[in-house]
Amino acid sequence: MSTTAHIVLRNVSVNFPVLSFRDRSLRSRFVRAVTLRREAGRPHIVTALDGIDLDIRAGDRVAIVGANGAGKTTLLRVLAGIYHPTAGGIDVLGRCLSLFDLSAGFDEEATGYENIMRRGLVIGARRTEIDARRAEIAEFTELGDRLDLPLRTYSSGMMLRLIFAVATAVEGEIVLLDEWIGVGDQQFRKKARQRLDEIVARAGILVLASHDVDLIQSTCNRAILLQEGRITAAGTTEEILARYLGAAKA
């Protein structure tokens, strides 16, 4: 396990401007650009995260719990560097392995082997690193000669095998998970679960956004409760789950 991984968020907020239907129309945007006039009203702002403070250290397995729309995925994307804070600061020490948005970077017209390189680069691996693990990734997929064919010829199960194999080929000191990954048939799911368990065990930090109470209890030692983009409670897994489940029943 990495002993140097560390994440610190200081008063982090993330805002998204939301255009009205009129603002989204091409004609309206063209007219404003030509006339160089600004509308008197300001765009509507949605606050996805509001004043988030976090200190996550090596050895922490942190669950993010909350209702749909609470900001769980947004927070993961901030930790991964996909979203940048509108306000506040973030320091991340350690390489992140982001196990969400897994299909990003894949091209249906490219072969399986070509997509191994494409997706590997998307998740931040070096070209030499992907080349060194290419045979291992191919073997894990169990797709054989099908890797020479375009992705558009793959079944959904074959696609999932390739996506998972590439996503988990590069390890990180920090693992970010949006729900636990289950892929393929029963035999492949068992192999995938074993690989995922090994990656998490070796990581310094795990941050898991999930609704699966049993998974959180068996995996995490800390938890935070998000509500409307704010952390309303933080503590042990048992404390936060009790509060979250109690609020859900109320």
Steps between C-alpha positions, in 0.01 A plus 500: 500500500621849415573694819538841336163544330313804628200709392412840642202714394461848647163672465451358149195609304396410146243708312349432160331774293175377349381666181132557444334350195521837328872530583566156352349583160757558228320808369492667842870436558586629152303822551671569832843435347438737207349783702747453786218570739464323830167415645411674821428174681772266616506129409349264754770339716472149644724430799608137476744516793501761774785559746643148508778437754667159496821348629551143378820318594672175412304204633163675471216326317241775471139448392303788352131452571198711416191511285515525123605852406679563829835557323673164540616461140596868479722458805668194346565697182657782699730250672591355159580843358218485243318795659687796644365681807322828444628601842731351761807282459590135457827312552533139386816305571514171311391361167123469458330202340151617402264207450202686360404629155676183385398516135656843439772489235375192314445511123258250343687508168837421660611148591513364851878533505483859374247582768724360771747775412232769458333435834831454678609848392165643611544368854847653520729206431819549302529341157791283615296387800209392280733321258654310791157384622336443162538121506378481861192707418425286195530180701272630774223581251497140368400645160785347301500585128190717541734775622609542136142593402321839531302560817178532299513121452507434876209390713422704811663232715820509294507879525469484878788254522727728299393815685560342841834345403641831377355704788662278762832437325655814647504523877499811715572605855148646505204299366177686418191283448145597405322181608678165494562358154334174399558384143449200274384149578530332838850364440635832374328693782686285751832578332413869473402519868829338599699753296304790642547373855877478441519852358308645794712306750820643353370857474577755766155658478160384376212740442176318417167658408229239544147420614600143590495491881650149527786597268572818695499315831739233373735739318512841669616628840381859456202665335363841414137592444432741214179698477446757225873532444597543865657262750242480776674226700834318508622218719525125521314287250258378766416851622439647156303204366277509806432868441452457125265202530312667785441811290387287205237328715372824653 
